[in-house]
Amino acid sequence: MSEVKFGVLTGKSFDIILIVEMLCEVCDKPLVTRERLLRRIQFLRIEDYQNLTNRAGIYDRVEVDMENARIYFYSHDYPGDIHPECAEKL
């Protein structure tokens, strides 16, 4: 998020998408990925940008897709499950 400045976003609308990746306890690769639209945001004031930047700090990763007008918030979780092939290696 820090790579994209307010001037580039001014006057544009973006969908905020939350992506939660449920990771394998052994290999750290996704077991399941869930995607959900959080809301749509329009950048009219510097406060809009600052609020989004503050909110982005709680997520593991943030990606801005300028072409598709989407901002992705990534969160990773370890549900305690493992891939069957990872279980065989143990």
PyMOL Python script that loads the backbone (N, CA, C, O; Angstrom):
from pymol import cmd

cmd.read_pdbstr("""\
ATOM      1  N   MET A   1       0.826  -1.187   0.000  1.00  0.00           N
ATOM      2  CA  MET A   1       0.000   0.000   0.000  1.00  0.00           C
ATOM      3  C   MET A   1       0.875   1.258   0.000  1.00  0.00           C
ATOM      4  O   MET A   1       0.488   2.287  -0.553  1.00  0.00           O
ATOM      5  N   SER A   2       2.026   1.173   0.606  1.00  0.00           N
ATOM      6  CA  SER A   2       2.903   2.347   0.687  1.00  0.00           C
ATOM      7  C   SER A   2       3.489   2.722  -0.670  1.00  0.00           C
ATOM      8  O   SER A   2       3.978   3.838  -0.845  1.00  0.00           O
ATOM      9  N   GLU A   3       3.445   1.802  -1.629  1.00  0.00           N
ATOM     10  CA  GLU A   3       3.987   2.079  -2.960  1.00  0.00           C
ATOM     11  C   GLU A   3       3.040   2.913  -3.808  1.00  0.00           C
ATOM     12  O   GLU A   3       3.472   3.562  -4.761  1.00  0.00           O
ATOM     13  N   VAL A   4       1.756   2.904  -3.475  1.00  0.00           N
ATOM     14  CA  VAL A   4       0.755   3.648  -4.239  1.00  0.00           C
ATOM     15  C   VAL A   4       0.406   4.914  -3.456  1.00  0.00           C
ATOM     16  O   VAL A   4      -0.055   4.834  -2.318  1.00  0.00           O
ATOM     17  N   LYS A   5       0.617   6.042  -4.046  1.00  0.00           N
ATOM     18  CA  LYS A   5       0.396   7.317  -3.378  1.00  0.00           C
ATOM     19  C   LYS A   5      -1.006   7.854  -3.655  1.00  0.00           C
ATOM     20  O   LYS A   5      -1.671   7.440  -4.605  1.00  0.00           O
ATOM     21  N   PHE A   6      -1.434   8.771  -2.817  1.00  0.00           N
ATOM     22  CA  PHE A   6      -2.771   9.338  -2.902  1.00  0.00           C
ATOM     23  C   PHE A   6      -3.064   9.949  -4.270  1.00  0.00           C
ATOM     24  O   PHE A   6      -4.163   9.778  -4.797  1.00  0.00           O
ATOM     25  N   GLY A   7      -2.115  10.645  -4.841  1.00  0.00           N
ATOM     26  CA  GLY A   7      -2.329  11.308  -6.129  1.00  0.00           C
ATOM     27  C   GLY A   7      -2.739  10.355  -7.235  1.00  0.00           C
ATOM     28  O   GLY A   7      -3.491  10.734  -8.133  1.00  0.00           O
ATOM     29  N   VAL A   8      -2.258   9.129  -7.181  1.00  0.00           N
ATOM     30  CA  VAL A   8      -2.597   8.126  -8.195  1.00  0.00           C
ATOM     31  C   VAL A   8      -4.032   7.629  -8.008  1.00  0.00           C
ATOM     32  O   VAL A   8      -4.691   7.245  -8.974  1.00  0.00           O
ATOM     33  N   LEU A   9      -4.511   7.640  -6.767  1.00  0.00           N
ATOM     34  CA  LEU A   9      -5.828   7.097  -6.439  1.00  0.00           C
ATOM     35  C   LEU A   9      -6.947   8.139  -6.458  1.00  0.00           C
ATOM     36  O   LEU A   9      -8.124   7.780  -6.478  1.00  0.00           O
ATOM     37  N   THR A  10      -6.595   9.411  -6.453  1.00  0.00           N
ATOM     38  CA  THR A  10      -7.573  10.485  -6.337  1.00  0.00           C
ATOM     39  C   THR A  10      -8.683  10.374  -7.381  1.00  0.00           C
ATOM     40  O   THR A  10      -8.428  10.248  -8.578  1.00  0.00           O
ATOM     41  N   GLY A  11      -9.929  10.424  -6.888  1.00  0.00           N
ATOM     42  CA  GLY A  11     -11.099  10.396  -7.753  1.00  0.00           C
ATOM     43  C   GLY A  11     -11.486   9.022  -8.261  1.00  0.00           C
ATOM     44  O   GLY A  11     -12.449   8.898  -9.018  1.00  0.00           O
ATOM     45  N   LYS A  12     -10.766   7.994  -7.867  1.00  0.00           N
ATOM     46  CA  LYS A  12     -11.052   6.643  -8.344  1.00  0.00           C
ATOM     47  C   LYS A  12     -11.766   5.842  -7.259  1.00  0.00           C
ATOM     48  O   LYS A  12     -11.649   6.130  -6.068  1.00  0.00           O
ATOM     49  N   SER A  13     -12.503   4.834  -7.700  1.00  0.00           N
ATOM     50  CA  SER A  13     -13.194   3.917  -6.793  1.00  0.00           C
ATOM     51  C   SER A  13     -12.560   2.538  -6.897  1.00  0.00           C
ATOM     52  O   SER A  13     -12.146   2.108  -7.973  1.00  0.00           O
ATOM     53  N   PHE A  14     -12.492   1.853  -5.761  1.00  0.00           N
ATOM     54  CA  PHE A  14     -11.911   0.524  -5.694  1.00  0.00           C
ATOM     55  C   PHE A  14     -12.780  -0.389  -4.847  1.00  0.00           C
ATOM     56  O   PHE A  14     -13.392   0.044  -3.870  1.00  0.00           O
ATOM     57  N   ASP A  15     -12.827  -1.664  -5.233  1.00  0.00           N
ATOM     58  CA  ASP A  15     -13.436  -2.687  -4.398  1.00  0.00           C
ATOM     59  C   ASP A  15     -12.368  -3.180  -3.436  1.00  0.00           C
ATOM     60  O   ASP A  15     -11.243  -3.466  -3.847  1.00  0.00           O
ATOM     61  N   ILE A  16     -12.715  -3.280  -2.158  1.00  0.00           N
ATOM     62  CA  ILE A  16     -11.813  -3.818  -1.154  1.00  0.00           C
ATOM     63  C   ILE A  16     -12.168  -5.292  -0.988  1.00  0.00           C
ATOM     64  O   ILE A  16     -13.292  -5.629  -0.616  1.00  0.00           O
ATOM     65  N   ILE A  17     -11.204  -6.165  -1.267  1.00  0.00           N
ATOM     66  CA  ILE A  17     -11.408  -7.601  -1.219  1.00  0.00           C
ATOM     67  C   ILE A  17     -10.552  -8.196  -0.103  1.00  0.00           C
ATOM     68  O   ILE A  17      -9.348  -7.949  -0.042  1.00  0.00           O
ATOM     69  N   LEU A  18     -11.172  -8.978   0.776  1.00  0.00           N
ATOM     70  CA  LEU A  18     -10.437  -9.685   1.824  1.00  0.00           C
ATOM     71  C   LEU A  18     -10.202 -11.111   1.357  1.00  0.00           C
ATOM     72  O   LEU A  18     -11.142 -11.813   0.986  1.00  0.00           O
ATOM     73  N   ILE A  19      -8.952 -11.533   1.375  1.00  0.00           N
ATOM     74  CA  ILE A  19      -8.590 -12.900   1.023  1.00  0.00           C
ATOM     75  C   ILE A  19      -7.960 -13.535   2.255  1.00  0.00           C
ATOM     76  O   ILE A  19      -6.932 -13.075   2.753  1.00  0.00           O
ATOM     77  N   VAL A  20      -8.597 -14.606   2.738  1.00  0.00           N
ATOM     78  CA  VAL A  20      -8.081 -15.344   3.887  1.00  0.00           C
ATOM     79  C   VAL A  20      -7.557 -16.679   3.382  1.00  0.00           C
ATOM     80  O   VAL A  20      -8.299 -17.485   2.819  1.00  0.00           O
ATOM     81  N   GLU A  21      -6.279 -16.893   3.591  1.00  0.00           N
ATOM     82  CA  GLU A  21      -5.648 -18.150   3.193  1.00  0.00           C
ATOM     83  C   GLU A  21      -5.466 -19.007   4.446  1.00  0.00           C
ATOM     84  O   GLU A  21      -4.761 -18.620   5.379  1.00  0.00           O
ATOM     85  N   MET A  22      -6.110 -20.177   4.454  1.00  0.00           N
ATOM     86  CA  MET A  22      -5.965 -21.130   5.541  1.00  0.00           C
ATOM     87  C   MET A  22      -4.757 -21.990   5.195  1.00  0.00           C
ATOM     88  O   MET A  22      -4.783 -22.722   4.205  1.00  0.00           O
ATOM     89  N   LEU A  23      -3.696 -21.910   5.999  1.00  0.00           N
ATOM     90  CA  LEU A  23      -2.411 -22.516   5.663  1.00  0.00           C
ATOM     91  C   LEU A  23      -2.187 -23.850   6.363  1.00  0.00           C
ATOM     92  O   LEU A  23      -2.651 -24.075   7.481  1.00  0.00           O
ATOM     93  N   CYS A  24      -1.470 -24.717   5.681  1.00  0.00           N
ATOM     94  CA  CYS A  24      -1.051 -26.013   6.213  1.00  0.00           C
ATOM     95  C   CYS A  24      -0.032 -25.776   7.332  1.00  0.00           C
ATOM     96  O   CYS A  24       0.863 -24.941   7.200  1.00  0.00           O
ATOM     97  N   GLU A  25      -0.175 -26.516   8.428  1.00  0.00           N
ATOM     98  CA  GLU A  25       0.734 -26.371   9.568  1.00  0.00           C
ATOM     99  C   GLU A  25       2.154 -26.844   9.247  1.00  0.00           C
ATOM    100  O   GLU A  25       3.105 -26.441   9.916  1.00  0.00           O
ATOM    101  N   VAL A  26       2.300 -27.692   8.235  1.00  0.00           N
ATOM    102  CA  VAL A  26       3.609 -28.261   7.919  1.00  0.00           C
ATOM    103  C   VAL A  26       4.337 -27.453   6.848  1.00  0.00           C
ATOM    104  O   VAL A  26       5.480 -27.044   7.048  1.00  0.00           O
ATOM    105  N   CYS A  27       3.675 -27.221   5.708  1.00  0.00           N
ATOM    106  CA  CYS A  27       4.374 -26.601   4.572  1.00  0.00           C
ATOM    107  C   CYS A  27       4.060 -25.113   4.374  1.00  0.00           C
ATOM    108  O   CYS A  27       4.676 -24.468   3.526  1.00  0.00           O
ATOM    109  N   ASP A  28       3.121 -24.562   5.134  1.00  0.00           N
ATOM    110  CA  ASP A  28       2.727 -23.147   5.043  1.00  0.00           C
ATOM    111  C   ASP A  28       2.093 -22.765   3.707  1.00  0.00           C
ATOM    112  O   ASP A  28       2.033 -21.580   3.379  1.00  0.00           O
ATOM    113  N   LYS A  29       1.625 -23.728   2.937  1.00  0.00           N
ATOM    114  CA  LYS A  29       0.929 -23.443   1.678  1.00  0.00           C
ATOM    115  C   LYS A  29      -0.572 -23.509   1.922  1.00  0.00           C
ATOM    116  O   LYS A  29      -1.021 -24.216   2.824  1.00  0.00           O
ATOM    117  N   PRO A  30      -1.358 -22.775   1.120  1.00  0.00           N
ATOM    118  CA  PRO A  30      -2.800 -22.717   1.362  1.00  0.00           C
ATOM    119  C   PRO A  30      -3.514 -24.062   1.226  1.00  0.00           C
ATOM    120  O   PRO A  30      -3.298 -24.815   0.275  1.00  0.00           O
ATOM    121  N   LEU A  31      -4.371 -24.336   2.212  1.00  0.00           N
ATOM    122  CA  LEU A  31      -5.312 -25.453   2.144  1.00  0.00           C
ATOM    123  C   LEU A  31      -6.577 -24.988   1.436  1.00  0.00           C
ATOM    124  O   LEU A  31      -7.094 -25.649   0.534  1.00  0.00           O
ATOM    125  N   VAL A  32      -7.054 -23.839   1.871  1.00  0.00           N
ATOM    126  CA  VAL A  32      -8.284 -23.239   1.349  1.00  0.00           C
ATOM    127  C   VAL A  32      -8.075 -21.729   1.290  1.00  0.00           C
ATOM    128  O   VAL A  32      -7.427 -21.147   2.161  1.00  0.00           O
ATOM    129  N   THR A  33      -8.622 -21.111   0.270  1.00  0.00           N
ATOM    130  CA  THR A  33      -8.577 -19.657   0.144  1.00  0.00           C
ATOM    131  C   THR A  33     -10.005 -19.144   0.056  1.00  0.00           C
ATOM    132  O   THR A  33     -10.795 -19.599  -0.772  1.00  0.00           O
ATOM    133  N   ARG A  34     -10.324 -18.186   0.923  1.00  0.00           N
ATOM    134  CA  ARG A  34     -11.652 -17.584   0.925  1.00  0.00           C
ATOM    135  C   ARG A  34     -11.536 -16.124   0.518  1.00  0.00           C
ATOM    136  O   ARG A  34     -10.646 -15.403   0.970  1.00  0.00           O
ATOM    137  N   GLU A  35     -12.450 -15.704  -0.341  1.00  0.00           N
ATOM    138  CA  GLU A  35     -12.431 -14.337  -0.856  1.00  0.00           C
ATOM    139  C   GLU A  35     -13.784 -13.701  -0.574  1.00  0.00           C
ATOM    140  O   GLU A  35     -14.831 -14.313  -0.785  1.00  0.00           O
ATOM    141  N   ARG A  36     -13.745 -12.442  -0.085  1.00  0.00           N
ATOM    142  CA  ARG A  36     -14.986 -11.756   0.252  1.00  0.00           C
ATOM    143  C   ARG A  36     -14.855 -10.265  -0.032  1.00  0.00           C
ATOM    144  O   ARG A  36     -13.849  -9.642   0.307  1.00  0.00           O
ATOM    145  N   LEU A  37     -15.871  -9.710  -0.651  1.00  0.00           N
ATOM    146  CA  LEU A  37     -15.917  -8.266  -0.895  1.00  0.00           C
ATOM    147  C   LEU A  37     -16.272  -7.575   0.415  1.00  0.00           C
ATOM    148  O   LEU A  37     -17.318  -7.847   1.005  1.00  0.00           O
ATOM    149  N   LEU A  38     -15.398  -6.683   0.865  1.00  0.00           N
ATOM    150  CA  LEU A  38     -15.668  -5.943   2.087  1.00  0.00           C
ATOM    151  C   LEU A  38     -16.520  -4.708   1.809  1.00  0.00           C
ATOM    152  O   LEU A  38     -17.551  -4.490   2.445  1.00  0.00           O
ATOM    153  N   ARG A  39     -16.070  -3.909   0.854  1.00  0.00           N
ATOM    154  CA  ARG A  39     -16.814  -2.702   0.491  1.00  0.00           C
ATOM    155  C   ARG A  39     -16.168  -2.029  -0.698  1.00  0.00           C
ATOM    156  O   ARG A  39     -15.141  -2.482  -1.204  1.00  0.00           O
ATOM    157  N   ARG A  40     -16.772  -0.953  -1.138  1.00  0.00           N
ATOM    158  CA  ARG A  40     -16.236  -0.139  -2.219  1.00  0.00           C
ATOM    159  C   ARG A  40     -15.832   1.200  -1.605  1.00  0.00           C
ATOM    160  O   ARG A  40     -16.556   1.767  -0.787  1.00  0.00           O
ATOM    161  N   ILE A  41     -14.675   1.689  -2.012  1.00  0.00           N
ATOM    162  CA  ILE A  41     -14.170   2.950  -1.471  1.00  0.00           C
ATOM    163  C   ILE A  41     -13.830   3.882  -2.627  1.00  0.00           C
ATOM    164  O   ILE A  41     -13.353   3.458  -3.679  1.00  0.00           O
ATOM    165  N   GLN A  42     -14.092   5.160  -2.397  1.00  0.00           N
ATOM    166  CA  GLN A  42     -13.733   6.184  -3.372  1.00  0.00           C
ATOM    167  C   GLN A  42     -12.773   7.139  -2.689  1.00  0.00           C
ATOM    168  O   GLN A  42     -13.012   7.579  -1.565  1.00  0.00           O
ATOM    169  N   PHE A  43     -11.696   7.454  -3.371  1.00  0.00           N
ATOM    170  CA  PHE A  43     -10.669   8.338  -2.819  1.00  0.00           C
ATOM    171  C   PHE A  43     -10.935   9.774  -3.267  1.00  0.00           C
ATOM    172  O   PHE A  43     -10.566  10.185  -4.367  1.00  0.00           O
ATOM    173  N   LEU A  44     -11.581  10.513  -2.386  1.00  0.00           N
ATOM    174  CA  LEU A  44     -11.882  11.913  -2.669  1.00  0.00           C
ATOM    175  C   LEU A  44     -11.007  12.862  -1.851  1.00  0.00           C
ATOM    176  O   LEU A  44     -10.660  13.954  -2.301  1.00  0.00           O
ATOM    177  N   ARG A  45     -10.656  12.420  -0.637  1.00  0.00           N
ATOM    178  CA  ARG A  45      -9.869  13.259   0.269  1.00  0.00           C
ATOM    179  C   ARG A  45      -8.654  12.481   0.754  1.00  0.00           C
ATOM    180  O   ARG A  45      -8.632  11.252   0.694  1.00  0.00           O
ATOM    181  N   ILE A  46      -7.669  13.183   1.223  1.00  0.00           N
ATOM    182  CA  ILE A  46      -6.468  12.542   1.766  1.00  0.00           C
ATOM    183  C   ILE A  46      -6.839  11.661   2.961  1.00  0.00           C
ATOM    184  O   ILE A  46      -6.160  10.666   3.215  1.00  0.00           O
ATOM    185  N   GLU A  47      -7.880  11.997   3.686  1.00  0.00           N
ATOM    186  CA  GLU A  47      -8.333  11.204   4.831  1.00  0.00           C
ATOM    187  C   GLU A  47      -8.780   9.810   4.399  1.00  0.00           C
ATOM    188  O   GLU A  47      -8.591   8.843   5.137  1.00  0.00           O
ATOM    189  N   ASP A  48      -9.373   9.699   3.207  1.00  0.00           N
ATOM    190  CA  ASP A  48      -9.775   8.392   2.681  1.00  0.00           C
ATOM    191  C   ASP A  48      -8.552   7.496   2.515  1.00  0.00           C
ATOM    192  O   ASP A  48      -8.582   6.315   2.861  1.00  0.00           O
ATOM    193  N   TYR A  49      -7.503   8.060   1.991  1.00  0.00           N
ATOM    194  CA  TYR A  49      -6.250   7.326   1.783  1.00  0.00           C
ATOM    195  C   TYR A  49      -5.615   6.968   3.127  1.00  0.00           C
ATOM    196  O   TYR A  49      -5.161   5.840   3.317  1.00  0.00           O
ATOM    197  N   GLN A  50      -5.580   7.915   4.052  1.00  0.00           N
ATOM    198  CA  GLN A  50      -4.978   7.666   5.359  1.00  0.00           C
ATOM    199  C   GLN A  50      -5.739   6.590   6.129  1.00  0.00           C
ATOM    200  O   GLN A  50      -5.123   5.744   6.778  1.00  0.00           O
ATOM    201  N   ASN A  51      -7.067   6.614   6.063  1.00  0.00           N
ATOM    202  CA  ASN A  51      -7.872   5.597   6.732  1.00  0.00           C
ATOM    203  C   ASN A  51      -7.584   4.208   6.170  1.00  0.00           C
ATOM    204  O   ASN A  51      -7.463   3.238   6.919  1.00  0.00           O
ATOM    205  N   LEU A  52      -7.476   4.123   4.856  1.00  0.00           N
ATOM    206  CA  LEU A  52      -7.185   2.836   4.230  1.00  0.00           C
ATOM    207  C   LEU A  52      -5.783   2.368   4.597  1.00  0.00           C
ATOM    208  O   LEU A  52      -5.582   1.184   4.867  1.00  0.00           O
ATOM    209  N   THR A  53      -4.828   3.259   4.610  1.00  0.00           N
ATOM    210  CA  THR A  53      -3.459   2.911   4.977  1.00  0.00           C
ATOM    211  C   THR A  53      -3.399   2.409   6.420  1.00  0.00           C
ATOM    212  O   THR A  53      -2.703   1.434   6.704  1.00  0.00           O
ATOM    213  N   ASN A  54      -4.111   3.055   7.320  1.00  0.00           N
ATOM    214  CA  ASN A  54      -4.153   2.611   8.715  1.00  0.00           C
ATOM    215  C   ASN A  54      -4.788   1.228   8.824  1.00  0.00           C
ATOM    216  O   ASN A  54      -4.294   0.373   9.559  1.00  0.00           O
ATOM    217  N   ARG A  55      -5.864   1.011   8.106  1.00  0.00           N
ATOM    218  CA  ARG A  55      -6.563  -0.273   8.138  1.00  0.00           C
ATOM    219  C   ARG A  55      -5.688  -1.382   7.540  1.00  0.00           C
ATOM    220  O   ARG A  55      -5.718  -2.517   8.016  1.00  0.00           O
ATOM    221  N   ALA A  56      -4.930  -1.066   6.523  1.00  0.00           N
ATOM    222  CA  ALA A  56      -4.088  -2.050   5.850  1.00  0.00           C
ATOM    223  C   ALA A  56      -3.021  -2.610   6.778  1.00  0.00           C
ATOM    224  O   ALA A  56      -2.535  -3.720   6.562  1.00  0.00           O
ATOM    225  N   GLY A  57      -2.654  -1.863   7.798  1.00  0.00           N
ATOM    226  CA  GLY A  57      -1.604  -2.294   8.719  1.00  0.00           C
ATOM    227  C   GLY A  57      -1.909  -3.566   9.488  1.00  0.00           C
ATOM    228  O   GLY A  57      -0.986  -4.212   9.983  1.00  0.00           O
ATOM    229  N   ILE A  58      -3.160  -3.942   9.602  1.00  0.00           N
ATOM    230  CA  ILE A  58      -3.501  -5.143  10.374  1.00  0.00           C
ATOM    231  C   ILE A  58      -3.447  -6.416   9.543  1.00  0.00           C
ATOM    232  O   ILE A  58      -3.567  -7.515  10.085  1.00  0.00           O
ATOM    233  N   TYR A  59      -3.270  -6.280   8.247  1.00  0.00           N
ATOM    234  CA  TYR A  59      -3.259  -7.445   7.360  1.00  0.00           C
ATOM    235  C   TYR A  59      -1.835  -7.870   7.045  1.00  0.00           C
ATOM    236  O   TYR A  59      -0.896  -7.082   7.162  1.00  0.00           O
ATOM    237  N   ASP A  60      -1.686  -9.127   6.644  1.00  0.00           N
ATOM    238  CA  ASP A  60      -0.368  -9.683   6.340  1.00  0.00           C
ATOM    239  C   ASP A  60       0.234  -9.093   5.071  1.00  0.00           C
ATOM    240  O   ASP A  60       1.450  -8.926   4.967  1.00  0.00           O
ATOM    241  N   ARG A  61      -0.619  -8.783   4.118  1.00  0.00           N
ATOM    242  CA  ARG A  61      -0.148  -8.242   2.836  1.00  0.00           C
ATOM    243  C   ARG A  61      -1.278  -7.469   2.184  1.00  0.00           C
ATOM    244  O   ARG A  61      -2.451  -7.794   2.371  1.00  0.00           O
ATOM    245  N   VAL A  62      -0.927  -6.441   1.415  1.00  0.00           N
ATOM    246  CA  VAL A  62      -1.907  -5.650   0.678  1.00  0.00           C
ATOM    247  C   VAL A  62      -1.411  -5.500  -0.749  1.00  0.00           C
ATOM    248  O   VAL A  62      -0.242  -5.192  -0.981  1.00  0.00           O
ATOM    249  N   GLU A  63      -2.308  -5.719  -1.705  1.00  0.00           N
ATOM    250  CA  GLU A  63      -1.975  -5.532  -3.118  1.00  0.00           C
ATOM    251  C   GLU A  63      -3.007  -4.614  -3.753  1.00  0.00           C
ATOM    252  O   GLU A  63      -4.203  -4.732  -3.490  1.00  0.00           O
ATOM    253  N   VAL A  64      -2.536  -3.702  -4.589  1.00  0.00           N
ATOM    254  CA  VAL A  64      -3.409  -2.787  -5.312  1.00  0.00           C
ATOM    255  C   VAL A  64      -3.379  -3.167  -6.784  1.00  0.00           C
ATOM    256  O   VAL A  64      -2.320  -3.185  -7.412  1.00  0.00           O
ATOM    257  N   ASP A  65      -4.553  -3.470  -7.325  1.00  0.00           N
ATOM    258  CA  ASP A  65      -4.704  -3.817  -8.740  1.00  0.00           C
ATOM    259  C   ASP A  65      -5.360  -2.620  -9.426  1.00  0.00           C
ATOM    260  O   ASP A  65      -6.582  -2.475  -9.402  1.00  0.00           O
ATOM    261  N   MET A  66      -4.548  -1.770 -10.032  1.00  0.00           N
ATOM    262  CA  MET A  66      -5.052  -0.550 -10.663  1.00  0.00           C
ATOM    263  C   MET A  66      -5.922  -0.858 -11.879  1.00  0.00           C
ATOM    264  O   MET A  66      -6.909  -0.162 -12.119  1.00  0.00           O
ATOM    265  N   GLU A  67      -5.575  -1.887 -12.649  1.00  0.00           N
ATOM    266  CA  GLU A  67      -6.317  -2.219 -13.868  1.00  0.00           C
ATOM    267  C   GLU A  67      -7.752  -2.648 -13.582  1.00  0.00           C
ATOM    268  O   GLU A  67      -8.675  -2.271 -14.303  1.00  0.00           O
ATOM    269  N   ASN A  68      -7.935  -3.442 -12.519  1.00  0.00           N
ATOM    270  CA  ASN A  68      -9.263  -3.954 -12.185  1.00  0.00           C
ATOM    271  C   ASN A  68      -9.929  -3.187 -11.053  1.00  0.00           C
ATOM    272  O   ASN A  68     -11.007  -3.570 -10.600  1.00  0.00           O
ATOM    273  N   ALA A  69      -9.302  -2.109 -10.590  1.00  0.00           N
ATOM    274  CA  ALA A  69      -9.835  -1.261  -9.520  1.00  0.00           C
ATOM    275  C   ALA A  69     -10.175  -2.086  -8.278  1.00  0.00           C
ATOM    276  O   ALA A  69     -11.291  -2.035  -7.760  1.00  0.00           O
ATOM    277  N   ARG A  70      -9.180  -2.847  -7.818  1.00  0.00           N
ATOM    278  CA  ARG A  70      -9.361  -3.669  -6.624  1.00  0.00           C
ATOM    279  C   ARG A  70      -8.168  -3.519  -5.704  1.00  0.00           C
ATOM    280  O   ARG A  70      -7.030  -3.371  -6.148  1.00  0.00           O
ATOM    281  N   ILE A  71      -8.453  -3.562  -4.413  1.00  0.00           N
ATOM    282  CA  ILE A  71      -7.415  -3.588  -3.395  1.00  0.00           C
ATOM    283  C   ILE A  71      -7.637  -4.871  -2.605  1.00  0.00           C
ATOM    284  O   ILE A  71      -8.724  -5.110  -2.080  1.00  0.00           O
ATOM    285  N   TYR A  72      -6.592  -5.695  -2.527  1.00  0.00           N
ATOM    286  CA  TYR A  72      -6.680  -6.988  -1.853  1.00  0.00           C
ATOM    287  C   TYR A  72      -5.990  -6.915  -0.502  1.00  0.00           C
ATOM    288  O   TYR A  72      -4.825  -6.527  -0.411  1.00  0.00           O
ATOM    289  N   PHE A  73      -6.709  -7.286   0.541  1.00  0.00           N
ATOM    290  CA  PHE A  73      -6.142  -7.452   1.875  1.00  0.00           C
ATOM    291  C   PHE A  73      -5.981  -8.949   2.100  1.00  0.00           C
ATOM    292  O   PHE A  73      -6.953  -9.699   2.011  1.00  0.00           O
ATOM    293  N   TYR A  74      -4.759  -9.388   2.391  1.00  0.00           N
ATOM    294  CA  TYR A  74      -4.487 -10.799   2.626  1.00  0.00           C
ATOM    295  C   TYR A  74      -4.285 -11.049   4.111  1.00  0.00           C
ATOM    296  O   TYR A  74      -3.569 -10.320   4.797  1.00  0.00           O
ATOM    297  N   SER A  75      -4.931 -12.089   4.581  1.00  0.00           N
ATOM    298  CA  SER A  75      -4.777 -12.532   5.959  1.00  0.00           C
ATOM    299  C   SER A  75      -4.489 -14.026   5.930  1.00  0.00           C
ATOM    300  O   SER A  75      -5.084 -14.758   5.140  1.00  0.00           O
ATOM    301  N   HIS A  76      -3.584 -14.479   6.780  1.00  0.00           N
ATOM    302  CA  HIS A  76      -3.229 -15.888   6.830  1.00  0.00           C
ATOM    303  C   HIS A  76      -3.636 -16.473   8.181  1.00  0.00           C
ATOM    304  O   HIS A  76      -3.491 -15.830   9.221  1.00  0.00           O
ATOM    305  N   ASP A  77      -4.145 -17.696   8.144  1.00  0.00           N
ATOM    306  CA  ASP A  77      -4.608 -18.354   9.355  1.00  0.00           C
ATOM    307  C   ASP A  77      -4.120 -19.795   9.340  1.00  0.00           C
ATOM    308  O   ASP A  77      -3.991 -20.405   8.279  1.00  0.00           O
ATOM    309  N   TYR A  78      -3.856 -20.324  10.507  1.00  0.00           N
ATOM    310  CA  TYR A  78      -3.463 -21.722  10.654  1.00  0.00           C
ATOM    311  C   TYR A  78      -4.577 -22.442  11.419  1.00  0.00           C
ATOM    312  O   TYR A  78      -4.646 -22.366  12.646  1.00  0.00           O
ATOM    313  N   PRO A  79      -5.453 -23.143  10.680  1.00  0.00           N
ATOM    314  CA  PRO A  79      -6.592 -23.795  11.337  1.00  0.00           C
ATOM    315  C   PRO A  79      -6.234 -25.089  12.067  1.00  0.00           C
ATOM    316  O   PRO A  79      -7.102 -25.700  12.690  1.00  0.00           O
ATOM    317  N   GLY A  80      -4.976 -25.514  12.001  1.00  0.00           N
ATOM    318  CA  GLY A  80      -4.565 -26.753  12.657  1.00  0.00           C
ATOM    319  C   GLY A  80      -4.634 -27.958  11.741  1.00  0.00           C
ATOM    320  O   GLY A  80      -4.423 -29.083  12.194  1.00  0.00           O
ATOM    321  N   ASP A  81      -4.922 -27.755  10.472  1.00  0.00           N
ATOM    322  CA  ASP A  81      -5.010 -28.844   9.501  1.00  0.00           C
ATOM    323  C   ASP A  81      -3.722 -28.923   8.680  1.00  0.00           C
ATOM    324  O   ASP A  81      -2.933 -27.980   8.630  1.00  0.00           O
ATOM    325  N   ILE A  82      -3.538 -30.074   8.043  1.00  0.00           N
ATOM    326  CA  ILE A  82      -2.387 -30.258   7.150  1.00  0.00           C
ATOM    327  C   ILE A  82      -2.853 -30.974   5.886  1.00  0.00           C
ATOM    328  O   ILE A  82      -3.870 -31.668   5.892  1.00  0.00           O
ATOM    329  N   HIS A  83      -2.093 -30.797   4.796  1.00  0.00           N
ATOM    330  CA  HIS A  83      -2.359 -31.513   3.552  1.00  0.00           C
ATOM    331  C   HIS A  83      -2.157 -33.020   3.772  1.00  0.00           C
ATOM    332  O   HIS A  83      -1.279 -33.412   4.541  1.00  0.00           O
ATOM    333  N   PRO A  84      -2.940 -33.854   3.121  1.00  0.00           N
ATOM    334  CA  PRO A  84      -2.718 -35.312   3.263  1.00  0.00           C
ATOM    335  C   PRO A  84      -1.302 -35.729   2.885  1.00  0.00           C
ATOM    336  O   PRO A  84      -0.715 -36.591   3.539  1.00  0.00           O
ATOM    337  N   GLU A  85      -0.743 -35.119   1.825  1.00  0.00           N
ATOM    338  CA  GLU A  85       0.617 -35.474   1.421  1.00  0.00           C
ATOM    339  C   GLU A  85       1.657 -35.019   2.446  1.00  0.00           C
ATOM    340  O   GLU A  85       2.712 -35.640   2.573  1.00  0.00           O
ATOM    341  N   CYS A  86       1.371 -33.951   3.169  1.00  0.00           N
ATOM    342  CA  CYS A  86       2.281 -33.503   4.237  1.00  0.00           C
ATOM    343  C   CYS A  86       2.206 -34.465   5.429  1.00  0.00           C
ATOM    344  O   CYS A  86       3.215 -34.715   6.087  1.00  0.00           O
ATOM    345  N   ALA A  87       1.019 -34.999   5.704  1.00  0.00           N
ATOM    346  CA  ALA A  87       0.856 -35.962   6.789  1.00  0.00           C
ATOM    347  C   ALA A  87       1.636 -37.239   6.512  1.00  0.00           C
ATOM    348  O   ALA A  87       2.175 -37.854   7.432  1.00  0.00           O
ATOM    349  N   GLU A  88       1.695 -37.638   5.243  1.00  0.00           N
ATOM    350  CA  GLU A  88       2.430 -38.849   4.875  1.00  0.00           C
ATOM    351  C   GLU A  88       3.930 -38.678   5.081  1.00  0.00           C
ATOM    352  O   GLU A  88       4.632 -39.658   5.330  1.00  0.00           O
ATOM    353  N   LYS A  89       4.427 -37.457   4.981  1.00  0.00           N
ATOM    354  CA  LYS A  89       5.867 -37.208   5.148  1.00  0.00           C
ATOM    355  C   LYS A  89       6.297 -37.215   6.607  1.00  0.00           C
ATOM    356  O   LYS A  89       7.483 -37.350   6.908  1.00  0.00           O
ATOM    357  N   LEU A  90       5.337 -37.069   7.510  1.00  0.00           N
ATOM    358  CA  LEU A  90       5.679 -36.997   8.939  1.00  0.00           C
ATOM    359  C   LEU A  90       6.009 -38.343   9.518  1.00  0.00           C
ATOM    360  O   LEU A  90       6.316 -38.445  10.706  1.00  0.00           O
TER     361      LEU A  90
END
""", "prot")
cmd.dss("prot")
cmd.show_as("cartoon", "prot")
cmd.util.cbc("prot")
cmd.orient("prot")
